[in-house]
Amino acid sequence: MCAASNIGVTLKLFAELIEIAKPHAAAMHRTAPQQIEHWAWLGKAVEENPELSVPFTQDTPLAVEKVKEGSLTEYPFSSK
């Protein structure tokens, strides 16, 4: 989420979706609304990049942040 659009909006969600999100949110140290927002962003990224695998799409934001902080290490590919 971009800092300039960090304004909350009230949405009506199905109670079932909130209940489904709760254990996932707890595992990822998020609130249920944050988990649902995460799923929405991931779904958008997957739809915009159908040629990429879901795990690759999930890992890309983490890799970007690691590059920004300088803690990303090169993956050693093996040649057979």
N, CA and C atoms as a LAMMPS dump frame, in Angstrom:
ITEM: TIMESTEP
0
ITEM: NUMBER OF ATOMS
240
ITEM: BOX BOUNDS ff ff ff
-5.0000000000000000e+02 5.0000000000000000e+02
-5.0000000000000000e+02 5.0000000000000000e+02
-5.0000000000000000e+02 5.0000000000000000e+02
ITEM: ATOMS id mol type element x y z
1 1 1 N 0.853 -1.174 0
2 1 2 C 0 0 0
3 1 3 C 0.892 1.227 0
4 2 1 N 0.545 2.187 -0.781
5 2 2 C 1.325 3.414 -0.839
6 2 3 C 0.963 4.322 0.326
7 3 1 N 1.941 5.028 0.845
8 3 2 C 1.75 5.835 2.054
9 3 3 C 0.669 6.894 1.878
10 4 1 N 0.555 7.442 0.688
11 4 2 C -0.411 8.507 0.454
12 4 3 C -1.848 8 0.528
13 5 1 N -2.054 6.693 0.316
14 5 2 C -3.416 6.165 0.341
15 5 3 C -3.675 5.325 1.591
16 6 1 N -3.05 5.695 2.682
17 6 2 C -3.173 4.938 3.918
18 6 3 C -4.413 5.374 4.708
19 7 1 N -5.532 5.514 3.999
20 7 2 C -6.781 5.93 4.604
21 7 3 C -7.696 4.716 4.646
22 8 1 N -8.253 4.424 5.815
23 8 2 C -9.128 3.271 5.952
24 8 3 C -10.473 3.487 5.307
25 9 1 N -11.046 2.401 4.823
26 9 2 C -12.367 2.409 4.222
27 9 3 C -13.138 1.257 4.848
28 10 1 N -14.367 1.486 5.194
29 10 2 C -15.186 0.437 5.78
30 10 3 C -15.8 -0.406 4.671
31 11 1 N -15.634 -1.719 4.794
32 11 2 C -16.216 -2.655 3.831
33 11 3 C -17.055 -3.677 4.576
34 12 1 N -18.104 -4.14 3.947
35 12 2 C -18.874 -5.24 4.516
36 12 3 C -18.329 -6.52 3.905
37 13 1 N -17.897 -7.441 4.752
38 13 2 C -17.375 -8.72 4.298
39 13 3 C -18.212 -9.839 4.894
40 14 1 N -18.238 -10.954 4.222
41 14 2 C -18.931 -12.108 4.762
42 14 3 C -18.24 -12.559 6.037
43 15 1 N -19.016 -12.856 7.061
44 15 2 C -18.462 -13.329 8.332
45 15 3 C -17.611 -14.586 8.113
46 16 1 N -18.026 -15.42 7.167
47 16 2 C -17.276 -16.646 6.876
48 16 3 C -15.853 -16.324 6.39
49 17 1 N -15.711 -15.296 5.567
50 17 2 C -14.388 -14.902 5.084
51 17 3 C -13.514 -14.428 6.237
52 18 1 N -14.077 -13.682 7.143
53 18 2 C -13.329 -13.203 8.304
54 18 3 C -12.885 -14.376 9.164
55 19 1 N -13.777 -15.352 9.361
56 19 2 C -13.428 -16.538 10.154
57 19 3 C -12.331 -17.362 9.476
58 20 1 N -12.382 -17.472 8.163
59 20 2 C -11.35 -18.193 7.415
60 20 3 C -10.009 -17.469 7.546
61 21 1 N -10.045 -16.146 7.552
62 21 2 C -8.811 -15.35 7.612
63 21 3 C -8.137 -15.39 8.978
64 22 1 N -8.9 -15.581 10.043
65 22 2 C -8.343 -15.474 11.398
66 22 3 C -7.143 -16.379 11.663
67 23 1 N -7.19 -17.69 11.393
68 23 2 C -6.009 -18.507 11.681
69 23 3 C -4.813 -18.159 10.786
70 24 1 N -5.085 -17.802 9.532
71 24 2 C -4.007 -17.392 8.631
72 24 3 C -3.364 -16.105 9.141
73 25 1 N -4.199 -15.186 9.586
74 25 2 C -3.711 -13.913 10.117
75 25 3 C -2.85 -14.134 11.352
76 26 1 N -3.313 -14.98 12.256
77 26 2 C -2.549 -15.251 13.475
78 26 3 C -1.189 -15.852 13.147
79 27 1 N -1.162 -16.755 12.179
80 27 2 C 0.102 -17.394 11.793
81 27 3 C 1.092 -16.402 11.196
82 28 1 N 0.574 -15.353 10.569
83 28 2 C 1.436 -14.368 9.902
84 28 3 C 1.567 -13.071 10.708
85 29 1 N 1.065 -13.077 11.951
86 29 2 C 1.127 -11.9 12.833
87 29 3 C 0.443 -10.692 12.195
88 30 1 N -0.749 -10.956 11.636
89 30 2 C -1.573 -9.903 11.049
90 30 3 C -2.94 -9.939 11.716
91 31 1 N -3.703 -8.892 11.514
92 31 2 C -5.107 -8.924 11.897
93 31 3 C -5.876 -9.588 10.759
94 32 1 N -7.111 -9.999 11.018
95 32 2 C -7.925 -10.593 9.954
96 32 3 C -8.105 -9.611 8.785
97 33 1 N -8.399 -8.33 9.034
98 33 2 C -8.497 -7.396 7.897
99 33 3 C -7.174 -7.255 7.125
100 34 1 N -6.057 -7.266 7.83
101 34 2 C -4.763 -7.193 7.146
102 34 3 C -4.535 -8.431 6.289
103 35 1 N -4.975 -9.6 6.78
104 35 2 C -4.824 -10.834 6.007
105 35 3 C -5.667 -10.79 4.748
106 36 1 N -6.895 -10.315 4.875
107 36 2 C -7.773 -10.206 3.707
108 36 3 C -7.204 -9.209 2.704
109 37 1 N -6.638 -8.112 3.198
110 37 2 C -5.989 -7.141 2.311
111 37 3 C -4.792 -7.785 1.603
112 38 1 N -4.009 -8.583 2.346
113 38 2 C -2.872 -9.29 1.753
114 38 3 C -3.351 -10.208 0.619
115 39 1 N -4.42 -10.968 0.889
116 39 2 C -4.964 -11.853 -0.145
117 39 3 C -5.431 -11.063 -1.362
118 40 1 N -6.008 -9.906 -1.142
119 40 2 C -6.478 -9.078 -2.259
120 40 3 C -5.304 -8.609 -3.115
121 41 1 N -4.241 -8.122 -2.455
122 41 2 C -3.059 -7.674 -3.198
123 41 3 C -2.411 -8.832 -3.951
124 42 1 N -2.324 -10.002 -3.313
125 42 2 C -1.734 -11.17 -3.964
126 42 3 C -2.579 -11.594 -5.16
127 43 1 N -3.896 -11.617 -4.998
128 43 2 C -4.774 -11.967 -6.104
129 43 3 C -4.616 -11.016 -7.276
130 44 1 N -4.488 -9.741 -6.983
131 44 2 C -4.279 -8.734 -8.03
132 44 3 C -2.958 -8.991 -8.755
133 45 1 N -1.898 -9.263 -7.992
134 45 2 C -0.579 -9.517 -8.588
135 45 3 C -0.598 -10.772 -9.455
136 46 1 N -1.289 -11.805 -8.996
137 46 2 C -1.373 -13.049 -9.757
138 46 3 C -2.14 -12.823 -11.059
139 47 1 N -3.247 -12.105 -10.994
140 47 2 C -4.02 -11.826 -12.203
141 47 3 C -3.238 -10.972 -13.196
142 48 1 N -2.418 -10.037 -12.691
143 48 2 C -1.652 -9.158 -13.565
144 48 3 C -0.424 -9.845 -14.149
145 49 1 N -0.019 -10.983 -13.574
146 49 2 C 1.19 -11.69 -14.015
147 49 3 C 0.908 -13.178 -14.161
148 50 1 N 0.009 -13.561 -15.075
149 50 2 C -0.385 -14.966 -15.178
150 50 3 C 0.745 -15.905 -15.591
151 51 1 N 1.806 -15.356 -16.153
152 51 2 C 2.931 -16.194 -16.586
153 51 3 C 3.828 -16.603 -15.416
154 52 1 N 3.65 -15.972 -14.25
155 52 2 C 4.478 -16.275 -13.08
156 52 3 C 3.749 -17.225 -12.143
157 53 1 N 4.514 -18.066 -11.456
158 53 2 C 3.898 -18.967 -10.488
159 53 3 C 3.438 -18.172 -9.267
160 54 1 N 2.474 -18.707 -8.545
161 54 2 C 1.981 -18.04 -7.336
162 54 3 C 3.106 -17.904 -6.301
163 55 1 N 3.904 -18.978 -6.028
164 55 2 C 4.997 -18.803 -5.056
165 55 3 C 5.986 -17.705 -5.461
166 56 1 N 6.29 -17.603 -6.757
167 56 2 C 7.194 -16.548 -7.208
168 56 3 C 6.57 -15.181 -6.942
169 57 1 N 5.28 -15.061 -7.249
170 57 2 C 4.571 -13.803 -7.027
171 57 3 C 4.533 -13.464 -5.537
172 58 1 N 4.36 -14.473 -4.678
173 58 2 C 4.342 -14.243 -3.236
174 58 3 C 5.7 -13.783 -2.73
175 59 1 N 6.773 -14.338 -3.274
176 59 2 C 8.122 -14.038 -2.785
177 59 3 C 8.698 -12.734 -3.321
178 60 1 N 8.163 -12.213 -4.41
179 60 2 C 8.725 -11.016 -5.033
180 60 3 C 8.736 -9.799 -4.11
181 61 1 N 7.655 -9.455 -3.391
182 61 2 C 7.733 -8.283 -2.509
183 61 3 C 8.801 -8.423 -1.424
184 62 1 N 8.981 -9.638 -0.894
185 62 2 C 10.018 -9.862 0.106
186 62 3 C 11.397 -9.634 -0.504
187 63 1 N 11.608 -10.136 -1.708
188 63 2 C 12.897 -9.949 -2.374
189 63 3 C 13.177 -8.467 -2.625
190 64 1 N 12.16 -7.726 -3.022
191 64 2 C 12.327 -6.283 -3.258
192 64 3 C 12.766 -5.587 -1.975
193 65 1 N 12.132 -5.919 -0.86
194 65 2 C 12.502 -5.306 0.42
195 65 3 C 13.913 -5.698 0.846
196 66 1 N 14.3 -6.944 0.585
197 66 2 C 15.654 -7.374 0.93
198 66 3 C 16.697 -6.642 0.091
199 67 1 N 16.393 -6.381 -1.17
200 67 2 C 17.307 -5.612 -2.02
201 67 3 C 17.444 -4.197 -1.47
202 68 1 N 16.321 -3.593 -1.076
203 68 2 C 16.347 -2.226 -0.533
204 68 3 C 17.22 -2.131 0.715
205 69 1 N 17.175 -3.148 1.575
206 69 2 C 17.96 -3.11 2.813
207 69 3 C 19.357 -3.693 2.634
208 70 1 N 19.645 -4.215 1.444
209 70 2 C 20.982 -4.741 1.156
210 70 3 C 21.255 -6.108 1.756
211 71 1 N 20.212 -6.863 2.099
212 71 2 C 20.443 -8.161 2.728
213 71 3 C 20.146 -9.337 1.814
214 72 1 N 19.972 -9.101 0.54
215 72 2 C 19.698 -10.178 -0.395
216 72 3 C 20.997 -10.81 -0.858
217 73 1 N 21.042 -12.104 -0.848
218 73 2 C 22.232 -12.805 -1.332
219 73 3 C 21.893 -13.519 -2.642
220 74 1 N 22.891 -13.677 -3.487
221 74 2 C 22.702 -14.306 -4.78
222 74 3 C 22.455 -15.8 -4.588
223 75 1 N 21.514 -16.324 -5.33
224 75 2 C 21.207 -17.748 -5.261
225 75 3 C 22.207 -18.511 -6.125
226 76 1 N 22.888 -19.51 -5.546
227 76 2 C 23.877 -20.267 -6.316
228 76 3 C 23.2 -21.355 -7.152
229 77 1 N 23.043 -21.127 -8.445
230 77 2 C 22.48 -22.136 -9.342
231 77 3 C 23.559 -23.166 -9.644
232 78 1 N 23.158 -24.406 -9.674
233 78 2 C 24.133 -25.453 -10.008
234 78 3 C 24.002 -25.781 -11.484
235 79 1 N 25.109 -25.986 -12.123
236 79 2 C 25.078 -26.362 -13.533
237 79 3 C 25.4 -27.846 -13.614
238 80 1 N 24.55 -28.561 -14.292
239 80 2 C 24.726 -30.018 -14.395
240 80 3 C 25.3 -30.401 -15.714
